Amino acid sequence: MFNPNEFKEVADNVLNFESLPDEGKCRTAIGRYYYYIFLKIREIVKEVERDREDGIYGLLNRGAAHRVLPIYFKILACRINHRNLRMKLIKLSDELNELRDRRNEADYQLDSMVDSLMANDVKSRVEELEQIVDTISYEEPENKINIVGLKNILVYFRDILPTYNDVINMMYRRR
């Protein structure tokens, strides 16, 4: 199985190749950084969703997954009555959307200038998401509950995770 960490390694290294065109390597790095963090998070969610009858597992292997994951985290955030955790889930959702926008700009907007400032900003955002994935936590001191890490959070809140219908309804709701 492919390890998404290789995408991060490619992105880190391509930026240091002096012989490559500046804009081309920045555009490439942005795409690889995005896919690294997107796939890392997607695989965590897939692992938790695999056995849920009404879950989103089936949506995670399609192009729609790029829209599904941010919506999934936003819905979950609305269901959790813990300010810090809710804010981290919203940040996860918002940053996935922002990084996808940056990746789309780098890949498709040939008239946009993409430079090392943008590539380094994307890298910083990805590093911030890595921190959230690893350190996101939920505590109930009175019950001696301390849950750390995205996968563990999702497992703990399994009963309130968004369903397939929740996500589809949010994706296609009328504005």
N, C-alpha and C positions, 0 to 999 in steps of 0.2 A: 504494500500500500504506500502511496506517495505521502511524504511528510511535508506539510505546508511550510515548515521552517526553512525548507530549501528556497522558497520564494523570497523570504526575508534575506537570506544569505546572498541570493542573486542581486537583490535590490541594493544591499549594502556594498557589494563589490562592484557593481556596474557604475556606481557614482564615482568610484576611485580610478576608473580606467581613463587615463589621460588621452589615449589615442582615439577614443570614441567622440562623436559629435556631442556637444554639451546638451542641447535640447533633446536629442534622441535618448540619451542615457537618463535624463531627468524624467521624461515621459515613461520610459520603461520601468524605472525604479518606482514611480508612483503606482503603476499598475501592479507590480509585484508586491509592494507593501500592502496594498488594498487586499489582494487575493490571499496573502498570508494571513492577515487578521480575520478576514471574512471566513476563510476555511477553518481556521483554528476555532472560532466561535461556533460555526455551523456544526463541526464535528462534536463539540460538547453537547449542543442541543440535540443533535441526532441520537446520541447515546442515551439521553434521558427520554426522548420521544419515541424511541424504537418500539416499545411495547404498549404505548398508549393507544387505545382503540379509537379515541376521538381526537388524537393529537395531530401535529403538523408534519410528521415524519415524511409523508408522501410529497409534501411541497418542497422539501429541502434538497432534493436532487434535480431541481428544475431551475430555469432562469428566474422564476418568480421568487426564489429563495432570497435574492438580493433585496426584495421588498418585504418579504415575509419576516425575516429576522428582526429588523427594527420595529415592525408592528408588534411582533410577539413580545419583545421587551417592554414596549410602551404599554401594552395592555396589562402585562404582569405588574408593572410599576403602579398602575392605577388600582390594583387589587391589594397592594401591600400597605399596611398602616405602620410603616417604620420609615421615618423621613430620610435617613441617610441611605438606606438600601434603595428606597424609591428613587432618590436623586441619582444614584449610581446606575440604576437600570435605565433611567431616562438619558443619562449621559451616554451610555452604551448605544442606545437606540439612535440618538442624535448624531453621534460620531460615526456610526456605520453609514448613516445617510450622507453625511458630509464627505466621508472618504470615498464613497461610491461616486458622488458628484465630481470630486477631484479626479478620480480614475476616468470617468466618462469624458471630462474635459481634456485630460492628457491623451486619451485614445482617439477622440473624435473631433475636437475643436482645433483644427489645424491653424486657424487664424488667431488663436490665443497663444500668448507667450507663456511657455512653461519653462521655469528656470530652477536653479538649485535652491532658491529660497522656498519655492513651492514644494519641491521634493523633500527638503529638510523639515518643512512644516508637517507634511504628511508623515514622515518618519517619526516626528515627535508625537503626533496624534496616535499613531500605532503603538508607540511605547507606552503612552498613557492608557490605552485600552488593554494592553498586556497587563499593566498594573491592576486595573479594575478586575480583569478576568481572574487573576491570581489572588487578589486580596479582598474582593467584595465580601462583606460579612453581614451577619445578622446575629444579634444578641438578645437574649432574655435572661438577664442575671438572676432574677428571682427563680427561674426554672433551671438554672445552670445550663442554658443552651448557648452555644457559640459555634456558629456555622461559618466556615471560611471557604472561599473559592466558588466560582460560578457554577460548576457542576453540582457541588454540594448544596448550594442555594436552590437550584432548580429541583433537585431531588427532595429537599426538605419541603418545598412549596408545591409539590407535585399535584396536590388536590385542587389547587387554584390556578394551575398553568392554563394559558389560553388554549382553547380548542381550535380545531380546524375551522369550524363555523365562525368563531370569534374573529379569527385572522382574516378569513375571506370577507366577512361582513365589513371589517374595517378597511380592507383593501379597496373594496368596490362601493363604499358608501357614497351617496350623492352629496355634493357640496352645495 
